[in-house]
Amino acid sequence: MQRRRHYWRLDTKSITLFNDETTSRYHKEISLGDIISIDELTDPCQVADGRGQPIFAVTLESECVRL
């Protein structure tokens, strides 16, 4: 199973997950008010090898999203 990759953008009201870095079409929008916690998953220096591992876990009431 191939891992799904998203590009994300943080603004003053939400985190938006995009399907790719060149379009304005987005996969999901997470309101900042819905976020319970944000936790670091790995050392960012380890992610710099280009494998694209998630760096953050965003916990919502009903799910956990990895960015």
Buried (B, 14 or more C-beta within 10 A) or exposed (E): EEEEEBBBEEEEEBBBBBBEEEEEEBEEEBEEEBBEEEEEEEEEEEBEEEEEEBBBBBBEEEEEBEB
